[in-house]
Amino acid sequence: MASWQKVYEKWLGYQDLDPDLRGNLEKLKDDHEALEDAFYKELTFGTGGMRGVLGPGINRMNIYTIRKAVNGLANYILENTVNVKDRGVVVAYDSRYMSQEFAVEAAKVLGSYGIKAYVFESLRPTPLLSYAVRYLGTVAGIMITASHNPPEYNGFKVYNEDGGQITPDQAADIVSYIQNTEDELLVPVMERSELEQKELLNWVGQEVDHGYLERLQSITKLDEEARKKEKDLRIVFTPLHGTAHDLVMSGLEQLNFTNVEVVKEQAKPDPEFSTVASPNPEEHQAFTMAIEQGEKTDAAILLGTDPDADRLGVAVKNKSGDYQVLTGNQLGALMLDYILSHSDPMVLKSARMIKTVVTSELGRAIADAYNVKTINTLTGFKYIGEKIHQFDATGETFVFGYEESYGYLISTFVRDKDAVQAAVMASEMAYYWNGKGKTLLEALEVLYEEHGYYMEGMSSLTLKGKEGTEQIAAIMEAVRNNPITKIADLKVEVAEDYLQSERKFLTSKAEAETIQLPKENMIKLILEGECWVCLRPSGTEPKIKYYYGVCGESKQDSERKLTLIKHAMDEMIEQIRTKR
């Protein structure tokens, strides 16, 4: 008998199995392929937590896989943190199927160890969970979300006592405690009524929201008079059926934006995300309804947040009068320039801007112009949060952090990307430039003329299953072991291997350097003329991603270079695959 069948039969034979999950198992009893996929391995707990399809099995999101993960977390914090039982853990959840149920299950497990749980009464955005950890002083935070994954998914993210996503080292430690839990079906839990009676389950209302909104007022760069002035800038906002509505609307109201319309069909939480193919503002189809509404009202800016409100997309009108969705790199550059140009020069002396290694170099050029140091991190906002934590000791000042995938952070009262902060700041910035007679696209053109026409792209290749995993590994190995000297007739000047922590200089005699970042299976090649490419297997999907960036003398020059590099990379990847 295959090992997965033994686990399946264990579940089937468990008398107290959740009735809904038992019903789902009954429906699958003749589908051996589906059963094998549900039971052949445990759901992977990665650097941020775990994410998967809802359903029965150890490779699915359900109350038992949640209990096992929380059991591991409980043991980890009890052994590695102080005053755990009194300080407790705060739990938030988004609009997905089973989100509230999973939040309560987390409390049931924590309560069995005498650890207090603070659970929100209703859904909340991810950045509010990050803030809540700091506001309530808890030892950890749990967010039940699968971000912008399809409706059949849910997930479990863990935050440390600083309010940041757990780091890889912390994740590895937690995983070891999770693996010590032998049987996910037998994790001890306490009943909800007993939890409430013993004050081990504490329901969180509006108090944390009010604290967050008070702090949100501090991010503005407007003076007192401009802050109080009514702002008639026409804004259309869509929360894409997620959690951002209340906080974004309150944040805009605090700055006296009086002409804000919400896309009604997408305003209410909906676990099916029924009006979009994908609730991801990175994908332009998510803006279809916002654009239709914007055209009717001649809106100056369209705002779109993903379901757990940690990513923001923005669209504004171009010269043809059509709405154009800004890339994450473009919006990040605009916000960075706006923030730095409105900051006290004395503050900027110790200021640091943080971006990821695959985020546009336009940000670095802007920061350089203000004598602000740029710090690069690996991909993932957890690394930006970790850097901010280090600043508490070094005395450096955080001014802005962002990544190309629509994640931004303006102020450190949150330690993760925050679409609420970003939505308010983007609106304020649009209002400022509107007063100068410019749209955000025209303001972006000013940045290009000053710093160079930076342009970026990203391609991905989906390779599913065991064979796909092997192909992805082979592609990375081939690039790592066969040094590339040219891409699209551009010389490779520097090769950075983040798995080997090594930076090699190919066109100079400089000695190799050690990359002072955590190890990751990623390779970045820096080309002549401020161009670059980067290869990286996805951490959450069966994909290999390759990013590229260029800097040209004009938009046309940059587009030409970008196209050449993209084609060269496509060809190179295909050649490696066909040679296997």
MOPE-V702766 format. One record per residue. N is the residue number from 1. SS is DSSP state (H for helix, E for strand, C for the rest). PSI is psi in radians with two decimals (none if undefined). D_FIRST is the distance of its C-alpha to the first C-alpha in Angstrom with 2 decimals. Layout:
n = <N	N>
ss = <SS	SS>
psi = <PSI	PSI>
d_first = <D_FIRST	D_FIRST>
//
This chain:
n = <1	2	3	4	5	6	7	8	9	10	11	12	13	14	15	16	17	18	19	20	21	22	23	24	25	26	27	28	29	30	31	32	33	34	35	36	37	38	39	40	41	42	43	44	45	46	47	48	49	50	51	52	53	54	55	56	57	58	59	60	61	62	63	64	65	66	67	68	69	70	71	72	73	74	75	76	77	78	79	80	81	82	83	84	85	86	87	88	89	90	91	92	93	94	95	96	97	98	99	100	101	102	103	104	105	106	107	108	109	110	111	112	113	114	115	116	117	118	119	120	121	122	123	124	125	126	127	128	129	130	131	132	133	134	135	136	137	138	139	140	141	142	143	144	145	146	147	148	149	150	151	152	153	154	155	156	157	158	159	160	161	162	163	164	165	166	167	168	169	170	171	172	173	174	175	176	177	178	179	180	181	182	183	184	185	186	187	188	189	190	191	192	193	194	195	196	197	198	199	200	201	202	203	204	205	206	207	208	209	210	211	212	213	214	215	216	217	218	219	220	221	222	223	224	225	226	227	228	229	230	231	232	233	234	235	236	237	238	239	240	241	242	243	244	245	246	247	248	249	250	251	252	253	254	255	256	257	258	259	260	261	262	263	264	265	266	267	268	269	270	271	272	273	274	275	276	277	278	279	280	281	282	283	284	285	286	287	288	289	290	291	292	293	294	295	296	297	298	299	300	301	302	303	304	305	306	307	308	309	310	311	312	313	314	315	316	317	318	319	320	321	322	323	324	325	326	327	328	329	330	331	332	333	334	335	336	337	338	339	340	341	342	343	344	345	346	347	348	349	350	351	352	353	354	355	356	357	358	359	360	361	362	363	364	365	366	367	368	369	370	371	372	373	374	375	376	377	378	379	380	381	382	383	384	385	386	387	388	389	390	391	392	393	394	395	396	397	398	399	400	401	402	403	404	405	406	407	408	409	410	411	412	413	414	415	416	417	418	419	420	421	422	423	424	425	426	427	428	429	430	431	432	433	434	435	436	437	438	439	440	441	442	443	444	445	446	447	448	449	450	451	452	453	454	455	456	457	458	459	460	461	462	463	464	465	466	467	468	469	470	471	472	473	474	475	476	477	478	479	480	481	482	483	484	485	486	487	488	489	490	491	492	493	494	495	496	497	498	499	500	501	502	503	504	505	506	507	508	509	510	511	512	513	514	515	516	517	518	519	520	521	522	523	524	525	526	527	528	529	530	531	532	533	534	535	536	537	538	539	540	541	542	543	544	545	546	547	548	549	550	551	552	553	554	555	556	557	558	559	560	561	562	563	564	565	566	567	568	569	570	571	572	573	574	575	576	577	578	579	580>
ss = <C	C	H	H	H	H	H	H	H	H	H	H	H	C	C	C	C	C	H	H	H	H	H	H	H	H	H	C	C	C	C	H	H	H	H	H	H	H	H	C	C	C	C	C	C	C	C	C	E	E	E	E	E	E	C	C	C	C	C	C	E	C	H	H	H	H	H	H	H	H	H	H	H	H	H	H	H	H	H	H	C	C	C	H	H	H	H	C	E	E	E	E	E	C	C	C	C	C	H	H	H	H	H	H	H	H	H	H	H	H	H	H	C	C	C	C	E	E	E	E	C	C	C	C	C	H	H	H	H	H	H	H	H	H	H	H	C	C	C	E	E	E	E	E	C	C	C	C	C	C	C	C	E	E	E	E	E	E	E	C	C	C	C	C	E	C	C	H	H	H	H	H	H	H	H	H	H	H	H	C	C	C	C	H	H	H	C	C	C	C	C	H	H	H	H	H	H	C	C	C	E	E	E	E	C	C	H	H	H	H	H	H	H	H	H	H	H	H	H	C	C	C	C	H	H	H	H	H	C	C	E	C	C	C	E	E	E	E	C	C	C	C	C	C	H	H	H	H	H	H	H	H	H	H	C	C	E	C	C	E	E	E	C	H	H	H	C	C	C	C	C	C	C	C	C	C	C	C	C	C	C	C	C	H	H	H	H	H	H	H	H	H	H	H	H	H	H	C	C	C	E	E	E	E	E	C	C	C	C	C	C	E	E	E	E	E	E	C	C	C	C	C	E	E	E	C	C	H	H	H	H	H	H	H	H	H	H	H	H	H	H	C	C	C	H	H	H	H	C	C	E	E	E	E	E	E	C	C	C	C	C	H	H	H	H	H	H	H	H	C	C	C	E	E	E	E	E	C	C	C	H	H	H	H	H	H	H	H	H	H	H	H	H	H	C	C	E	E	E	E	E	E	E	C	C	C	E	E	E	C	C	C	C	C	C	C	C	C	H	H	H	H	H	H	H	H	H	H	H	H	H	H	H	H	H	C	C	C	C	H	H	H	H	H	H	H	H	H	H	H	H	C	E	E	E	E	E	E	E	E	E	E	C	C	H	H	H	H	H	H	H	H	H	H	H	H	H	H	H	H	H	C	C	C	C	E	E	C	C	E	E	E	E	E	E	E	E	C	C	C	C	E	E	E	E	C	C	C	C	C	C	C	E	E	C	C	C	C	C	C	C	E	E	E	E	E	E	C	C	C	E	E	E	E	E	E	E	C	C	C	C	C	E	E	E	E	E	E	E	E	E	E	C	C	H	H	H	H	H	H	H	H	H	H	H	H	H	H	H	H	H	H	H	H	H	H	H	H	H	C>
psi = <2.33	2.60	-0.60	-0.58	-0.60	-0.74	-0.72	-0.80	-0.55	-0.80	-0.80	-0.58	-0.07	1.96	-0.60	0.32	2.42	2.24	-0.68	-0.74	-0.64	-0.71	-0.71	-0.65	-0.70	-0.72	-0.50	0.01	-0.46	0.02	1.48	-0.60	-0.77	-0.70	-0.75	-0.75	-0.57	-0.41	-0.08	-0.34	2.88	2.57	2.27	2.28	1.87	-2.73	-0.52	-0.36	-2.46	2.72	2.41	3.12	2.48	2.50	3.11	2.62	2.82	-0.21	0.47	2.78	2.09	3.10	-0.49	-0.69	-0.57	-0.82	-0.75	-0.76	-0.75	-0.61	-0.76	-0.76	-0.75	-0.80	-0.65	-0.86	-0.57	-0.61	-0.28	-0.02	2.74	2.70	0.69	-0.81	-0.64	-0.74	-0.70	-3.01	2.38	2.42	2.25	2.90	2.74	-2.75	0.19	2.85	2.36	0.09	-0.87	-0.69	-0.75	-0.61	-0.75	-0.67	-0.70	-0.75	-0.65	-0.69	-0.81	-0.75	-0.56	-0.32	0.10	0.30	2.21	2.49	2.33	1.90	2.30	2.49	-0.53	3.05	2.63	2.72	2.72	-0.81	-0.48	-0.59	-0.76	-0.78	-0.70	-0.65	-0.78	-0.71	-0.77	-0.23	0.58	2.89	-0.31	2.97	2.60	2.29	2.14	1.85	2.68	0.46	-2.06	0.39	2.89	2.87	-0.47	-0.01	2.68	3.03	3.05	1.93	2.47	2.39	2.49	3.14	-0.17	-0.15	0.08	2.79	2.53	2.53	2.90	-0.67	-0.78	-0.72	-0.76	-0.70	-0.78	-0.72	-0.70	-0.63	-0.64	-0.74	-0.34	-0.22	1.87	-0.72	1.96	-0.40	-0.28	0.35	2.28	2.37	2.70	2.49	2.61	-0.75	-0.71	-0.68	-0.82	-0.69	-0.67	0.12	0.60	-0.29	1.97	2.10	2.28	2.22	-2.26	-0.13	-0.78	-0.68	-0.79	-0.72	-0.74	-0.82	-0.57	-0.75	-0.58	-0.57	-0.41	-0.18	-0.26	2.58	0.10	2.58	3.02	-0.77	-0.81	-0.55	-0.73	-0.35	2.41	2.37	2.00	0.25	2.23	2.07	2.36	2.28	2.32	2.16	0.08	0.83	0.32	-2.50	-0.05	-0.28	-1.01	-0.81	-0.69	-0.78	-0.71	-0.71	-0.72	-0.64	-0.66	-0.52	0.17	0.65	2.06	-0.05	1.09	2.16	2.47	2.46	1.81	-0.70	-0.33	0.20	-0.63	2.51	2.39	1.94	-0.27	-0.26	0.93	-0.28	0.01	2.62	-0.63	2.29	0.89	1.96	-0.21	-0.46	2.16	-0.43	-0.43	-0.34	0.04	-0.89	-0.66	-0.69	-0.75	-0.77	-0.67	-0.66	-0.61	-0.61	-0.02	0.82	2.53	-0.51	2.45	2.33	2.35	2.23	2.61	2.98	-0.65	0.16	0.66	-0.09	2.48	2.34	2.58	2.41	2.46	2.85	2.44	-3.03	-0.43	-0.10	0.12	2.60	2.30	2.22	2.14	2.57	2.87	-0.64	-0.73	-0.83	-0.70	-0.75	-0.74	-0.79	-0.71	-0.85	-0.73	-0.78	-0.83	-0.64	-0.27	0.39	2.66	2.18	-0.54	-0.66	-0.64	-0.28	-0.65	0.24	2.56	2.32	2.36	2.29	2.98	2.88	-0.31	0.17	2.63	2.49	-0.09	-0.64	-0.75	-0.74	-0.71	-0.83	-0.73	-0.67	-0.42	0.20	0.62	2.30	2.41	2.36	2.24	2.44	2.97	2.91	2.34	2.27	-0.27	-0.57	-0.56	-0.75	-0.68	-0.72	-0.77	-0.72	-0.70	-0.55	-0.47	-0.54	-0.58	-0.27	0.07	2.71	2.14	2.27	-0.44	2.53	2.45	2.84	2.77	-0.37	0.71	0.43	2.26	2.60	2.24	-0.72	2.56	0.19	-0.26	2.58	0.46	2.94	2.52	1.82	-0.36	-0.90	-0.82	-0.67	-0.74	-0.76	-0.70	-0.67	-0.75	-0.74	-0.73	-0.68	-0.75	-0.88	-0.56	-0.66	-0.39	0.07	0.39	2.55	3.00	-0.56	-0.66	-0.62	-0.64	-0.67	-0.65	-0.74	-0.73	-0.77	-0.57	-0.66	-0.25	2.69	1.46	2.37	2.53	2.82	2.91	2.32	2.69	2.61	2.08	2.15	1.71	2.82	-3.04	-0.78	-0.69	-0.74	-0.72	-0.68	-0.75	-0.78	-0.68	-0.65	-0.83	-0.70	-0.71	-0.75	-0.64	-0.68	-0.16	1.48	2.28	2.28	-0.34	2.48	2.11	0.75	0.24	2.26	2.45	2.04	-0.64	2.37	2.11	2.06	1.86	-0.27	-0.65	-0.06	0.72	2.35	2.02	2.41	2.00	-0.39	0.18	2.99	0.15	2.51	2.66	2.61	2.73	2.28	2.10	1.03	2.80	2.68	2.41	2.54	1.43	2.46	2.24	2.27	2.09	2.12	2.93	2.77	0.55	0.62	2.78	2.78	2.73	2.30	2.37	2.12	2.44	2.52	-0.25	-0.21	2.78	1.14	2.65	2.29	2.47	2.19	2.67	2.60	2.58	2.89	2.06	3.05	-0.35	2.99	-0.76	-0.73	-0.76	-0.75	-0.70	-0.85	-0.74	-0.75	-0.77	-0.77	-0.74	-0.84	-0.71	-0.72	-0.73	-0.80	-0.77	-0.80	-0.76	-0.71	-0.73	-0.74	-0.76	-0.36	-0.31	none>
d_first = <0.00	3.81	6.38	8.34	6.56	7.21	10.63	11.18	10.80	13.01	15.50	15.50	16.20	18.91	22.11	24.42	22.55	25.24	26.13	26.46	23.04	21.58	23.63	22.30	18.66	19.75	21.35	18.26	15.93	16.30	16.45	13.01	14.94	16.73	13.85	12.09	15.59	16.15	13.23	12.33	15.35	18.20	21.43	23.69	26.72	29.42	33.09	34.20	31.24	28.39	28.43	25.97	25.44	25.75	22.93	19.96	17.32	17.64	18.80	21.51	24.85	24.95	26.53	23.63	23.44	27.25	27.34	25.19	27.47	30.59	29.49	29.27	32.63	34.23	33.43	34.58	37.92	38.58	38.44	40.11	42.72	45.70	46.63	43.24	43.52	47.00	46.57	43.28	41.17	42.25	39.84	40.70	38.94	39.69	39.73	36.04	33.81	32.68	34.90	37.01	34.08	32.32	35.69	36.02	32.48	33.54	36.62	34.68	32.69	35.83	37.80	35.51	36.75	40.32	40.43	42.63	41.32	43.79	42.33	44.39	45.49	44.76	43.30	44.75	44.63	42.73	46.06	47.23	44.22	45.24	48.78	47.73	46.10	49.49	51.59	49.85	49.28	45.62	43.33	40.85	40.22	37.25	37.50	35.14	35.46	33.86	37.34	37.79	34.18	33.56	33.62	29.87	29.70	30.69	30.85	31.80	34.48	35.87	39.54	41.22	44.39	46.52	45.22	43.54	39.95	38.16	38.56	35.77	36.47	36.29	33.07	31.45	32.62	31.35	27.87	27.76	28.63	26.06	23.30	24.66	23.67	20.41	19.59	21.07	21.15	23.42	26.06	29.47	31.70	35.22	36.46	38.76	41.75	41.62	41.29	44.40	46.26	45.69	46.50	43.17	42.72	45.80	46.25	47.96	50.59	53.12	54.31	52.04	52.90	56.59	56.22	54.36	57.02	59.78	58.29	57.74	61.52	62.01	60.36	63.24	65.67	68.37	71.46	72.44	74.62	72.12	69.38	71.40	72.55	71.01	68.94	68.94	66.41	64.37	60.67	57.75	54.55	51.05	48.31	45.81	44.57	43.82	45.35	48.45	51.06	52.81	53.06	54.13	56.73	58.05	58.20	60.22	62.43	63.24	64.64	66.61	64.91	66.32	65.02	61.23	59.40	55.73	53.76	53.48	50.54	48.48	50.02	47.73	44.19	41.68	37.90	37.81	40.50	41.77	44.75	43.13	40.46	39.63	41.37	42.11	45.80	45.03	44.49	47.88	46.76	46.32	50.13	50.96	52.18	53.88	55.74	56.88	58.21	59.73	61.62	63.16	64.39	65.02	62.81	63.35	59.77	56.36	53.75	50.02	47.44	43.66	41.88	41.75	45.21	44.68	45.58	48.85	49.99	53.69	55.60	59.38	61.79	62.65	66.04	65.19	64.62	60.86	58.32	56.48	53.39	53.94	51.23	49.93	51.93	55.09	54.94	54.14	57.14	59.42	58.46	58.79	62.27	63.36	62.29	63.89	67.08	67.50	66.73	69.25	69.94	69.91	66.32	65.27	66.37	63.20	61.09	57.70	55.84	52.09	50.05	46.88	46.99	46.18	48.85	52.20	54.81	57.40	56.60	57.55	60.77	61.74	61.05	63.09	66.00	66.13	65.60	62.27	59.57	56.22	52.99	49.87	46.38	42.90	41.55	40.75	43.17	41.63	43.55	46.75	46.33	45.82	49.06	50.99	49.96	51.34	54.62	55.19	55.83	57.52	59.95	58.99	59.26	56.55	58.13	55.32	51.72	49.84	47.16	47.22	44.46	46.95	46.65	49.95	51.31	55.03	55.35	53.31	53.25	49.84	47.57	45.41	46.39	48.43	49.22	51.70	53.83	53.53	54.52	57.62	58.56	58.11	60.36	62.95	62.91	63.37	66.26	67.84	67.70	68.85	71.93	72.51	72.31	68.96	65.48	62.48	62.14	65.77	65.23	62.32	64.70	67.04	64.25	63.50	67.20	67.48	64.36	63.16	61.01	57.53	54.76	50.99	47.97	44.20	41.76	37.99	35.42	32.09	29.22	25.86	22.29	21.21	23.97	26.48	25.83	26.43	29.57	30.97	30.52	32.21	35.12	35.80	35.59	37.98	40.52	40.29	40.79	43.34	46.18	47.66	51.44	52.27	50.90	53.08	55.96	55.84	55.61	52.81	54.78	52.12	48.38	46.46	42.97	41.60	38.55	40.98	43.59	46.19	49.04	50.70	54.11	54.29	57.88	59.60	59.86	58.58	56.03	52.43	51.76	48.95	47.53	47.71	44.71	41.07	38.85	37.22	35.87	39.02	41.88	45.33	48.06	51.60	53.86	57.62	59.53	57.39	54.36	50.75	47.13	43.92	40.26	37.49	33.81	33.34	31.74	30.48	29.90	28.50	32.08	34.51	37.93	41.24	44.38	47.94	51.39	54.94	58.52	61.24	64.95	64.43	61.79	61.98	61.65	58.53	56.95	57.68	56.15	53.06	52.51	52.97	50.51	47.88	48.20	48.13	44.94	43.26	44.28	43.17	39.65	39.34	40.64	38.11	35.23	36.58	37.18	33.53>
//
